[in-house]
Amino acid sequence: MFTTDAFAASAEGAPLGAETITRREAGPQDVLIDVAYCGICHTDIHIVRGEWGPQPYPLVPGHEIIGTVAAVGAEVTRFSPGDRVGVGCMVRSCGECASCRTGQEQDCASMVGTYGGIDADGTVTQGGYSGKIVVGQDFVLRIPEGLDPAGAAPLLCAGITMYSPLRRYGAGPGKKVAVVGLGGLGHVGVKLAVAMGAEVTVLSQTLKKLEDGMRLGAAHYHATSDPDTFANLAGQFDLMISTLSAPPDLAALLSLLAPGGTLVNVGIPAEALALPAFSLVMGRKTLAGSLFGGIAETQEMLYFCAAHDITADIEVITPDAINTAYERVLASDVRYRFVVDTGALS
């Protein structure tokens, strides 16, 4: 075992503070990573505040991790010291079930999250707001040359969360795609969908981010607070992805789908969602959910982003600004993702 500096929540609702945590030594198939950057995801806030259920405290959040390989176990074949690598939302799965065999490790019943899960040695996994992390090589991702490391950090969650449903539901030339919400997830989703060749519309509560939406590549931008939006856009979209962390009006959003269209929910509100049945069955519409992608798809996404020069729009902060950043995320006061410079921990 060894220790490393970190920023952790000591209890539900408590502010995060400096901690020294213990990590397991790297085993034969493990990779020891010096963490350079870690993105702040809205999920981090939900979890450390206990909004998604009880958590094992103290807890170090962070699952958008970029760093450099410091050492590898004797059986590691994929990575070498000095490689630039990333770690996303999971660090282990069973490796044997149907989901794991088909590259959908995120659906494995035994999937272990990057923080707040129980690792193979019985310890609680701790995330990327830390100086070092040890991860099995099968869950380490290669960061392509050309991607800014800080800007690439949010791709490990926000990027794959949007890329996976865009790919699955056929975003591309000739398709009309709507991204609902222009935040940490949505702004990356716009970039990805545009790069895939789709005609992209942003649906946001107001027009205050109109200029940003067009700069990101959207062809259209509409305010959902305007009743005319739903009248004018009815039946237009082949695919819609809702990133909202508050409960969406599903009936209103479904009314914007073309027959046979799909609405994918990637935001996870704490409250239950209401779904009037007729809004779904009329027009053979599909309501789907999506978490994030498997390891192979995440690596594919990273290479796609490198080829199209896609990273997140970020604001880099030092660890002592994390609590302020959380409040600013809740106030929608960031464009569009905070990234923690974990090198400042030391």
N, C-alpha and C positions, 0 to 999 in steps of 0.2 A: 504494500500500500504506500501511497505517497500523498502529499498535500498540495493544494493549489489555491490561489486566491480566487474569490468569486463574489458575486452580488446575489443575495438570496432573500426570500421572504421568510421571516421567522415564524409567522402565524397568519391565519386567515385575516385578510384586510390590513395587515401590518405593512408599513413601508419597507421597501427593500433596502438592505444595508450590506456593508462589507463583511464577508465571512471567509474563513479558511475551511475548505472541505477536503474530504479524503476521497481519492480515486483508487480503483484497483490497478495493480500492475498489468501491463500489457501481456496477454497470453500469446500462444504460438500463432494464432490467426488474427491478432489484434493490431490496430494502428494507433500509436500515440500521436496526438495532434496538438501543436501549439496554436491556440485560437487567436485569430487576428481581429475578426469582426463577427458580430452576431446581430441579426435583425430583431426588432421588436414587433411581434405579431399581436393582433388583438386577442388571439387565443391566450397568450401569456397573461394578459390582464384578467380574462375570465377565470383562468385556472388559479392564479395566486390569490384571487379574491374569493375563491370557493364558490363561484357562481355555477360551476358545472359539477358540484359535489365535493365532498371532503377530500383533502389532499394531505400527503405526508410532509409535514414541515419539520425542519427548514427545507425550503425548496428553491433550487436554482432554475429559473426559466431559460428559454432560448432554444429554438430549433431551426434557426436559419444561420448556420455556422460555416464560416470560411476560415481556413487556417493552413498551416504547413506541416507536413509529416515530420515529426521529430525522431521517431524510431518505429520499427516494425518487428512483429514476432517472426520466429524462425520459419513458419509455414506460409507467410504472406508472400504472394506472388504478383499482386496487382499494383503495389505501391512501393516507393522507395523514399528514404529520407530526402527532404527538400521538395517533394511534390506538393503542388498547391491543390487542396482538396476541400470538399464540403461535406456537411452532415445535415440532413433534413429532419423530418418529423418522427422518424423511427430508427431504432438501433438494433432491433432483433425481431425475428419471427421464427416459427417452428421449422420452416424450410422443407416441410414434407406434405402439407395439405394441398388441396387442389388450387387454392389461391396462390400459395407460394410457388407451386410448380409452373403456374402460368404467368408469373411475374407480377402478381397483384398482392404483394406482401402486406399492403395496407389493409387488406380485407381478412388477413389471418386472425383467427380467434385468439392466438397467442402473441399477437404483435405487441411489442414493447415500445412505448413512446420514449423520446429522447430525454424527457424529464417526467418525474412523477410515476414512472413504472417500476416494476420489479425486475431487475436484471438476473442473469443466470446464477450469479453467486448470492442471490438473496438480498442484495443491497438496492436502495432506491436510486434510479437513474437521475442524474443531475445534468442540467442543460448547459447552453453555450455562453451564459453570462459568466464566464470563467476563463482562467488562463490556459488550462489544458483539459483534454478529454480523451478517453480511450474508447474506441469503437471497433467492432469486428469488421474485417475488410469488406465483407459482403454488403455493408451498409454505408460505405464511404464512397463518395462521388468525386470524379476527377473534374476540376474546374478548367475549362479550355483556356488556352492562351488568348489574349485579346479582351477578355472580360474583366472590367474593373472589379477587383475583389470586394470592395465595400458595396458597390452597386449590385454585385451578383448575389450577395447574401440573401436578400429577400426572395430570390428565385427559388431557394430551397423549400419555401412554403408557398408564398404568394404565386410564384411562377408556375409551379407544378399544379397547384390548386386550380388555376385557370387553364393551363395547357391541356390537362387531362380531359375535361369535358369538351373543350373546343375540338380536340382531335377525335374523341369518341363520337361526337354528334355531327361531324362533317363540316366544320367551318372551313370555308375556302371560296374560290372564285364562283360567282353566281349565287352565293348565299348571303342573306341579310341577317346579321347578328346584332343583338342588342346587349350591351353591358349595363346592368342596373346597379348604380352606385359607383362613383368615381373616387375611390379611396385607395388604400394599400393594395387590395386585390384588383379592383376595377381598372386602375391605371395600367397595370401590367397586362391585364386581359385585353385592353384596347390595343396595346402594342402588338401582342401576339396575334390577335385576330386579324389585324391589318396586314401583318407579315404573312399570314396564311392566305391572303387574297380576298377576304370577305369584305362586304360593305358594312361598316360598323356604325352603329348609333349608340350614343351614350344617353341613358335615362337617369337623371339626377333630380333630387328634390327641387333644386333651384338652378338658375343659370349662372351662379357665381363662379363656376369653374369652366364656363363655356370656352374661354380662350385656351385653357389647358387641354380640354378634350380635343379641340381641333388641332392643337400642336402635336398631340400624341398620335394623330392620324385618323380620328373619327371623321366620317363624312357628314354626320348629323348629330345634333345635341338638343334634347328636349327636357323641359321641367315637368316632373310628375305632379307637382303642386298645381299645375294648370290643367283644369278639366278638359280643355280642348285637345290636350296631348292624346288622351285615350280615344277621343272621337276621331282625330285625324290619322292616328296610326293603327287603328283597328285592323287586325288580320294581316299585318305586314311581315312579321319576322319568322324566319325558319328556326332560329335558335335564340334563346334568351338565357343569360346567366345572371342570377341575382346574387350579389355579394353582400346584401344588407345584413347588419347585425341586429336590427330591430325587425319585428314581424312584418313581412311584406303583405300587401293586399293581393293575394294570389288570384282572386277572380279578376281584378283589374289587369294584372300582368298577363294572365292567360288570354284575355280578350285581344291582346296585341299579336298573338301567334297566328300564323297562317295555318290552314288545315294540315294536320299531320306534324305540326311544329312541336318543339320541345322547350320547356322551361326547366332549367337546372338550378337548383338551390345549393350554393356553396357557403353562404352565410349561415351561421348557427345561432339564431336567437334563443334566449333562455326560455321564452314563452312558447306554448304550443301554437301551431299554425292552423288557421281555419281554411277549409277548402270546400266551397259549394260544388256539389257533384256536377251540376249542369255546365259549369264553366270548364270542366275537364272533358266531359263526354261529347259535347257539341264541337265538332271539327276534329274528332279523333286526336286530341292533344295529349301530350305526355308531360307529366311532372316527375322530374328525376332529382336525385341527390348525388353529390359527389364529394368525397373527402379530399384526398390528394392522390398521387400516383405511386406506382411501384418504382423500384430502384432502376430498372432498365428504362422505363418511360421518363423518369426524372433525368437520367443521363442523356437521353434523347433530347429532352427539353433544353438542357444546358448547351448542347451542340447547336440546336436550332437558334438559341439566343445568341450564341457566338457568331453564327453565320449571318444573322440579321442585326447585329449590334444592339441587342436588347438588354438593358439592365433596368433596375428600379430607379425612380427618382427619389433621392434620399437626402436625409440630414444626419450627418455623423455627430454623435455625442460621446462624451466620456461617461464612465459608469456612474459617477455621482449625480448625473442628470437624469437617470432612469425614472425616478419617481415623478419628476416634472414632465418627462416625456409621456408617461402613462396618462397623466391628466390632460395633456395636450391631445393625445390620441382620442380620448373620450370626448373632447371638445371639437374634434375634427380640425385641429390646428396643426396639421403637418401635411406637406406635399412632397412625397406621399408615404414615406416609410422612414422611421428612425432606425439607425444602425449604430450599435454600440462598438466603440473602439476598445476592445478588450485588452489591447496592449497597454492601455493606461492603468490597468489593474496593478501592474508592477511598478 
